[in-house]
Amino acid sequence: MTILSVELTQRRGAFSLDVGFEAPPGVTGIIGRSGAGKTMTLQAIAGLIHPDSGHISLGGEIFLDTERNIFVPPEKRHIGYVFQEARLFPHLTVMRNLEYGLRRRGPETPIPRDEVIGLLDLRHLLERQPHGLSGGEAQRVAIGRALLSAPRLLLMDEPLASLDIGRRREIMPFLEALHERLALPIVFVSHNMEEVVRLADRVVVVERGRVVASGGVADVLNRIDIQNLILGEADDDSIGTILDMRIETHDDDESLTELSGAGFRLFVPRLPRPQGAPVRLRLRARDVTIATEAPRGLSVQNVIEGEIETLDKAGKSDVDVGIRTREGGATIRALVTSRAARLLKLETGMPVWALIKTVAIAGSTGSRQTAESD
């Protein structure tokens, strides 16, 4: 197994970077606010800057060891790097830009050119010049060029940051396809939590040049302090719960998919994935309603029994309620008004029922979906 291992320090003016983590095959998301040190970390891995001290290795091959005075130049590391902007050669066609990647390929077995073209849906673009491409198309070409260099490691520095929401949605399925196809470490940098939730297998949270949390996506990003750090305490509309579940069964008559995991089951509109496939969900706290008695006669079908674990003030008029599920021990967050919390007399330890109105499907489902549960 090829594992990227990083331990480095770097001072630039008043800013100090001191990070350490490992990235096995799959997608490791590095997330943090602007100026946290994410891009500097990628530049050090790629060899574009020389850290003050540290050790970087990939699959046992040492790229950097300051104690032993080892520094492998970037062109010998065989790393693919995708920037925020596509950075295509403006005088070359799409095909010629892709072929440049082939000329730079390393010792690894390259993905066949036709497979890359098909994977990224580039065939109809091959004779175009970069000025005739949309932002999303240009980024797909840049990704293809990086892949055709047969990298041992793929670094992606906020590749969606310069795109509008429509172009981001256009390119996300292609990034998911890369995740499923490639058996190499991919380090994906972003300040957008939805992107990391959808693409990453594990996450590293960076703040002010330090790693403040790392681990599984749900384990890390469900933490209230981490959500507040990334989203900002004022962004109540984006807080929520991440759940990793699996497809239990499909009901073709009702056009529904039953999901299981975390000790309970949920029903969503039918998903185009096989039985047993993993599915990652994101439940927005504002889409969870609380009942203090067992609900009856409702159109909402996803109802989870639990008890109140935490009650925290959220902004001027809301309360963030943490509900511990009775089975499985997962925590689901709900955001209710202070008035509702007072009228319902909510308190910790109180039995309640969480009514899930809307489920956002993330992960490798082909495209982001929002599933109404009634």
Secondary structure as GFF3:
##gff-version 3
##sequence-region A 1 374
A	DSSP	beta_strand	4	12	.	.	.	ID=ss1
A	DSSP	beta_strand	15	23	.	.	.	ID=ss2
A	DSSP	beta_strand	26	31	.	.	.	ID=ss3
A	DSSP	alpha_helix	38	46	.	.	.	ID=ss4
A	DSSP	beta_strand	53	58	.	.	.	ID=ss5
A	DSSP	beta_strand	61	65	.	.	.	ID=ss6
A	DSSP	three_ten_helix	66	68	.	.	.	ID=ss7
A	DSSP	beta_strand	70	71	.	.	.	ID=ss8
A	DSSP	three_ten_helix	74	76	.	.	.	ID=ss9
A	DSSP	beta_strand	79	82	.	.	.	ID=ss10
A	DSSP	alpha_helix	94	103	.	.	.	ID=ss11
A	DSSP	alpha_helix	113	119	.	.	.	ID=ss12
A	DSSP	three_ten_helix	123	125	.	.	.	ID=ss13
A	DSSP	three_ten_helix	130	132	.	.	.	ID=ss14
A	DSSP	alpha_helix	135	148	.	.	.	ID=ss15
A	DSSP	beta_strand	153	157	.	.	.	ID=ss16
A	DSSP	alpha_helix	165	181	.	.	.	ID=ss17
A	DSSP	beta_strand	185	190	.	.	.	ID=ss18
A	DSSP	alpha_helix	193	199	.	.	.	ID=ss19
A	DSSP	beta_strand	202	207	.	.	.	ID=ss20
A	DSSP	beta_strand	210	216	.	.	.	ID=ss21
A	DSSP	alpha_helix	217	221	.	.	.	ID=ss22
A	DSSP	alpha_helix	224	231	.	.	.	ID=ss23
A	DSSP	three_ten_helix	236	238	.	.	.	ID=ss24
A	DSSP	beta_strand	240	251	.	.	.	ID=ss25
A	DSSP	beta_strand	256	261	.	.	.	ID=ss26
A	DSSP	beta_strand	264	269	.	.	.	ID=ss27
A	DSSP	beta_strand	278	284	.	.	.	ID=ss28
A	DSSP	three_ten_helix	285	287	.	.	.	ID=ss29
A	DSSP	beta_strand	288	291	.	.	.	ID=ss30
A	DSSP	beta_strand	303	314	.	.	.	ID=ss31
A	DSSP	beta_strand	318	325	.	.	.	ID=ss32
A	DSSP	beta_strand	331	337	.	.	.	ID=ss33
A	DSSP	alpha_helix	338	343	.	.	.	ID=ss34
A	DSSP	beta_strand	351	356	.	.	.	ID=ss35
A	DSSP	beta_strand	358	362	.	.	.	ID=ss36
A	DSSP	beta_strand	369	372	.	.	.	ID=ss37
###
